[in-house]
Amino acid sequence: MLVRAKPVLCVVALLALLGVVGVVVLIDNLADNIKLPRLSPECTVNADGKVTLDTAQMANAATIAAVGVRRNMPEQAIVVALATAFQESKLENLDSGDRDSVGLFQQRPSQGWGTVEQIQDPRYAADKFYVALKKVKGWERMRVTDAAQKVQRSAYPEAYQKWADESKVLAAALTGRATGAVECVVPDDPTVRGAEAATALLASLQLDWGKKLAAQAHSAEAVAGLTLDVANPNTGWRFAHWLVSHASATGLERVRFGDLEWHAPEGKWQPVADGRGGSQAQVVAEVFR
């Protein structure tokens, strides 16, 4: 019996191996014919480096930057804020975390950051972070991780530094220092269209930038959307990049500034198709009709 067991075991092992190989070959053959569903449209940011985010992350990053600009915080403060949110939540507005931590920065109601509802508002959370950072003496001269740690008091004080490079790329684009740097692919099946989308777009703009800054926005007469009056190219790209970052949730189809235009389905900044060019004094946004 013992002598016969060896060949039987070998045959079983060989059959098992052939079965595994067959499955691998089948999967390999199917791979060329099966396209996995795209979980989320992507945004790519190019500004002396490259960062790829999904649309929710991109919108949160743009909001964090907008709140910083509105508070007249320097670009380095926005870098610190973005690195903190990267580490704490991967730029996702989480509804839970360690102990009672919530939101982009995993702030804790029990530590005086605000109510759960307040902290889960990205604008409120970002504002509270900047307020706390501004109180840190000499934060401007600190490493990103040291400045963040002074605010967060994390058990992993070095963790924020690994997000410094990504945060610098995002900050350069979202403060307007880079041209055509934020590109998001957004399908042409928005949840809102026309007047409803234009209203949502203006409301979102006012929430991030405040009524004073958003007052320069007005309804575009020729298209369903709005125009933004800007004083210089830096401000123009700041708003243009913010608009693209929030395009997925606001039904935005096109953004035009100067001689470049972003179109949602393609997701790229390209020369204006009709050759007319645009104005350096206005950013034009069009929503899906």
N, C-alpha and C positions, 0 to 999 in steps of 0.2 A: 504493500500500500504506500509506504513512504517513497519507494522508488518511482511509482507512477504519479505521485503528487506534483513533482517538479515540472514535468511537461504540461500538466493541466494548469498549474499556476502560471506558467509562461504564456500559455495560450490566452488565459483570462487577462493577463497584463497587456499582451499585445492587442487584444480586442479593445481594451479600455483606452490604450494609447491611440489606436486608430479612430476611436470615437471622439477623443479630444481634438485630434488633428482635423477630423471632419467638421467639427463645430467651428474651429478656428477658420478653416477654409471657407465655410459657409458665411461666416460673419464678414470675412474679408471680401468675398464676392458681393455681398449685399451692401457693404459700406459705400461702394461707388454709386449705388442706386438709391440709397436712402439718405435724405437730408434731414438732419435732426432739427426740431423746431427751434427757432431763435427765441431765447427766453426774454430778451429785452433788446431794443434798439441801442446801438452804441454811440457814444460820443468820443471823439478824439481831440485832444488838445496838443498843439505843437507850438512851443515857445522856448527855444533853446533846450529842448527835451520833449519827450512825448509821454502823455498820460491817457489811458483809456478808461472810461467810466460808463456805467449805464445811465439812462436819462434821469432817473431819480437821484442818483449820486451827483450828477452834473448840476441839476437844479439846486440841490442843497449847497453845493460848493459855490454856485453863483450867488445864492442868498447870503451866505456867510461873507463873501467878498463885498457885496452891496452894502450890508450893514456896517462893515468896517469903513468903507469909503464914506458912507453917510455920517459916520461918527468922526470923520477926519483923522482916522488912524493911518499911520504910515503902512506902506506895503509889507514891511517885515511883520507887523502885527497880524496881517491877513495870512501870511505864511505860517505863523505860530498857531493861529486859530484853525487853519485847514489841517495842519499836521496833527493837532489835537483831535479833531473830528475824525481824521483818518484812523488814528489809533483806537479811539474810544468806540467808534461805531461803524467804521468803513464808510463814513459819509451817508449812513442810513439813519433815518429818524426812528430809532428803536423804541418800542413801548415797554421794554423791561431790560434788566441787566443785573449786575452785581448788587445785591441787597435792594435798595429802592432806586437805583440809578435808572434814568430814562433819557431818551432824546439823543441828539447828535453828539453832545459832549458828555453824555452819561452823568448829568448833574443830578444831585440828590435832594429831594424836597426836605428831608430830615436835616440837611446841612444848610438850609436857608436859601437855596437857589430859586425857590418859587414852588407853586403847586405843580402837580403832575401835568395838568392841562397847559399851564404856562410854559413849562420846560419843553413840552412836545411841540410847541410852536417854534420852528427853526429860527425865526427872526428874534423872538424873545431870548432863546437860548444863546444865540450868537451875541446879542447885545449884552447879556449878563457876562459872557466870557470876556468881551472887550473891556467892560467896566472893571472886572477883577484884574485883568492884565495891566491896565493903565495904573493900577495902584501898586504894582510891583516895581520897586525902585531899581532903575538900571536895566530893565528887561531888554531894552534895545541893544545892549552890548552883550547879552547872553547868547549861548547856543540855543537853538530852537527848543531842544528838549528841556533845557534848564528853565527857560521862560515858561514853557507849558507846565512843567512840574510845580512851579511856584503857585500856579492857579489850581491845578488838578490834585496835587498831593497824592499821586499814584503810588502803588506798591512797586511799580516798574518804572522808575524815573528816567531810564535811558531809552524807553520804548518809542518815544515821540521822534527821536532823531532820525529813525529809518525812513520817515515820511517827509523829511525836509526837502529833498530834491523834487519829488512830485508836487509838493505844495508850492515851491518856487515857480514851477512851470504854470500851475493853475493861477497863481497870484499875478504873474506877468500878463497872462491873457485876460483875466477878469478885471484887472485895473486899467486895461486898454493900452498897455505898452506894446502889444503884439498885434499884427494885422491879419485878419482872417484866421485866427488861431483856434477858434472853437468850432468844430464841425460835428453835427449830430444828424444821424439818419433817422427820419421820422416817417412812418408809413402814411399813405394818403387816405387813411380811414379814421379821422379824428373823432373823438367823442362829442366835440362841440364844433359848430360851424357858424359862419356869418356873424350877425349882430351879437349872438350869445357868446361866441368866441372872442369878439372884439371887446365886449364888456369884461369877460374873464381876464383878458390880457391886461387891460387897463387897471383892473382891481389888483392883480398880482404885482404890477409895476408899482402901484402906490404903496402896497404893503412892504415891499422890499426897499424902495427908495424914499418913501415918505411923501406926503402930499405936496411939500414944497418943491422937491425935485421933480416929481411926476407932473407938476402943473405945466411943465413945458411940453407935455404930450397932449395931442389933440387928435380928434377923429380925422382920418384921411377921407377927403371928399370923393376921390376917384376910385378908391378901393375900400373893401371892408377891412378895416384895420386902424392903424394910427401912425402918426409921424412924431418924431422927437426932435426938437430943435437943440443943436449942440454947438458949443463954442469952438471946439477944435477937434482934430482927428483922434486924440487920446480919449476924449469924452465920448466921441462917436463910437469907437470900437468897444469902449466899456459897456455902452448900452447895447450895441449890436451883439456882442458876445453873451450878454445877459439874456437877450431875447431868444437867441438860438438855444441857450441852456434850458430855457423854460418852454420851448416850443411844443414839446410832447403833450403837456398838460393844458395848453392854451389854444390849441387848434391853429397854430401859426404855420403858414405855408411858405412865405418868402420874407427875407430881410434884405434890404438894399442900403448900402452906404458907399458913397463915392462911386467908383467904377466897378465895384464888386457886388455880387448878389449870392445869397444862400437860398437854396431851394430844398424843401423838406425831404422829398423822396430820395434825391441824390445825396443830400447831406453835405455838399461841398460848396466852398466859396469859389465862384467863377466870374469871369468878366461878364458884365451885364449883357444879356443875350441880344437885346435890340440895338446895341451900340450907342444908345443915347447917353449912357453914363448917368451918374447921379450927383447929388449935391454933397459937399463936405460940411454943409451946415445943417443937414437933416438926415435922420435915420428913418427909413420907411419900412413899416411892418405890415404884411398882408396876411389875413387868416384865410383858411379854406372857406369857400362860399357854400 
